[in-house]
Amino acid sequence: MNQLKILGVKIDNLSKKEIIVKIEDFLNEDKLHQIATVNPEIILKAKEDGVLFNILNNADLCLADGTGIRFAFWRFGRHLRTRMTGIDLMWKILEIANEKKLSVLLVANKGGLSTWQETREAILKVYPDIKISGVGVDPSAGHFDRSTELASLNIKEGHTTFDILFCNFGAPYQEKFIASLNRWSSWARLAVGVGGSFDFITGKIMRAPKIMRIFGFEWSWRFLQEPRYRAFSR
């Protein structure tokens, strides 16, 4: 089986290669595909939030992000094939975008640490040829799909304007934002909520040392950066 439900929330259990194949397939289809990265905290939020619960279970991919998910798989006698953090997923998709010359839209939290412009400049240092646009949105507004900020992009009904969208609002706001886009437009092929990844890319938040990530202690590194990290991360 390639899926496990934890408190009713699906987790797709794929290898890294299978995930990449799925992403490339999504980018070949002219409709919006949503990818969510899920940790235990988000699953607990979904248990109390029916809208988030349904969004996660209807996402095209729901990937494990967090050592706690691996423990849950063990609890059910299963092996988690791949743990994919938001930042690792974002860099992999950016690599694909660079290879395939795809366009990217960054949707940044106006109250976050990193603006979309700062994030764009940091990405271009690695992939200087990617076409990157962006917009700042207030996730507390609650009317994302018709917001003034998005209207400024001149997005037309039913018109695919961007190949890839990254949103950094944190859960549940980014998942709800992406789902709201699907109600009235198919102007991107792939949309991913990436939590604090913009801040990692700009260097305003430092990732845990690799050895801590390998052994699943990245959460403790994040805890040491509280409270600065708490408001902007997953």
N, C-alpha and C positions, 0 to 999 in steps of 0.2 A: 504494500500500500504506500502511496506517495503523499499521504496526508494524515494528520492527527488532529483531533479536536481537543482543546484544553479549555475547560469550562464553557464548552460550546463554540469556541472560536477556532476556526481552522488554521492549521499551520501546514504549508506546503513543504514536503520533505524531499527536496531535490538536491542533486549534486551541483557543484558550482558550474560545471559544463552545461548541465541541463537548464540551469537558470539563465545562462548567457544565451543559449539557443532560444529559450522562450522570449527573452528581451528582443532579440533580433527578429523573431517572428512578429512580435507586437509592432515593431517599427516598420514592418512591411504592410501593415493593415491600416486602412484609412479610417480609423476610429480611435476613440480614447480608451487606453488601457491603464488601470490603476494598480500600482504596486505599493504594498504596505510592509513596513518592517515592524515586528511586534516583540515586545518584551513583557515580562510578568505584570508590570505596572499598567500597561495598556490593556492587557487582558482583564485586569480587575476593573479598570474604567469601563470597558465594554460590558461587563456584567451588570453595571449600574446604568449604562447609557444604551438604550435600545437602538438608537440611530447609529451610533458607532459600531455596535455589535453587528448590525445588518451590513454596514459598509465593509467591514473587515471580511465577513463571510461571502460577500459578493465581489471582492477585489479579484483581479485577474491573477495576482500572486500575493500571498501573505507569507512573508519570510521571517524566520526566527532571528531576533536580535536580542541577545541577553543569555547569560549562562543559565539563568533560571529556567529557560525553555529547554535547554539540554537536560537539566535535572528532571523536568517534567516528562520528557521522552523516556528517560531511564525508569521513571516511576511506572510507566506503562509498558515496560519491557521493550522499548523501541530505541533505535539509534538515530540521532539527529545527524543527517549527512552533511549539512552545511549551516554554519551560523554566519549570517550576513548583516553587518552593521550598516547603518544608513550611509556613513562616510565611505566605507569600502564599496558599497553598491553605487554610490554617486560617482566615484572615480572610475569604476569599471564602465559605467554607462557613458561617461565623458570620453573614455578611450574609444568606445565604439563610435560615438559622435564624431570624433576627430577622424577616424578611419573612413567613415562613410559620408563625411562632410554634411552633417546634420545640423539643424538650427536648435538652439536651446533658449528657453525662457526661465529666468530666475524670479520667483515670487517671494519677496522677502518681508518679514515682519517689520513694520515701521518702528516698532519699539525694541527690536533686537539689537544685538551687539554689532552685527555686520550688515551693511547696506548691500543691495544687489550690485551696485557699482564696484564696491570694494571686492566682493566675491568674484565678479567678472574679471577684474584686473588680476587677481591671484590665479584664476584658472588660465587666463591667457599667457601667463608666464610659463605654464606647462604645455598648453595646447594653443599656440598663438593664432591658429587658423580657424578655430571654431567661431561660428556666428552666434553671438550671445546678446540677447535683449533682456530687459528686466523691468520690474515694477515693484513699488513698495505698497503694501496693503496693511490696514489695521484689522487684525483677525477678530477683534472684539466687536466689530461693526455688525457682523451677523448677516450681511447681505452681499457676500463676495461676488456672486456671478453677475450682478448688475451694478457693481461699485463704479464710482467715478474713475478710480485708478485703472481698472481693467478696461473701461470704455476708452481710455486714452490710447490703448493699443490698437484701436480700430478693428477689433475682431468682428468678423461677420458671421451671421448664423450659418452653420453647416460648412464653414470654410476652415480647412486645416491650415493654420498659419505657422505653427511651430511643430517640430518633430518631438521635442522632449521638454517637459516642465519639471522643475524642482521647486518644492515649497518647504520653507523652514519654520512653520508656525509651531511645531510640536503637537503632540496628540492631546485632544481629539480634533483640534482646529484644522490641521492640515488635511486630515482624512476627510473631514466634512467639506472643506473647501474644494478638494478635487472632485468629490462626489457631486457637488453642486454644479460643477462645470458640465457634467454629463447630462444634466437636465435640459440644456438648451443649445449645446454646441458640441462639435467634434473637432475643435480647432487645434488639438494636439494628439499625437499618437500614443505617447507614453507620459504618465504623470506619477511622480514619486514624492512622498513626504519624507524629508531627510533630517528633521529635527535640528540638532545643533551643528550639522555638517558645514554650513556656511562659515561658522565661527572657527571650525577646525581648519578650513581651507585658507581663511585670512590670517590664521595664526593668533587670533584673539583668545582662543581656548586651545591649550595644548593637549594632544592625545596622550594616553597612557603609553609608557614604554612598551615596546613590542613583546617583551617577555611577560608582562602583566596581561596583555591582550591574549596571548597564546593560552595562558592558564586560566583565563576567565575572570581576572581581577580588575578589569577596566572600570567596573562600577565603583571600586574603592578609590581609584584615582579621581573619578568624577566627584565623589563625595568630598574629597579634600579641597575641591575648587568651589564648593558651596560657600555662600548662597549665590555667588555670581553666576554659576552655571545653571542653577535650578530653573530660573525663569525662562530659559531659552533652549532647553534640551528636551530630549525624550526621556 
